């Protein structure tokens, strides 16, 4: 997202090799979703990079947030199920002694 000349704030898609854009990979626990730090130094883009004004894009951005949170909740639920199963197995082994 960036300020535009007269349209307020816009949502843009930039090529990774855009002049003035620096991409620095970051460490993450999730190897399937790599993270990067982006730095912008006077990046100039054409009107073809504008996806839309920010106000119109917010519903789509919110939908993406909901989907990512849903995925994370599912992963956490699986970790809890596995932890409970492991704890039950350990208790059962102790009772067999």
Secondary structure, DSSP 8 states (H G I E B T S, - for coil): -EE-SSS-EEEE---TT-TTEEEEEE--S-TTS-EEEEEESS----GGGEEEEHHHHHHHHHHHHHHHHHHHHHHHHHHHHHHHHHHHHHHHHHHH-
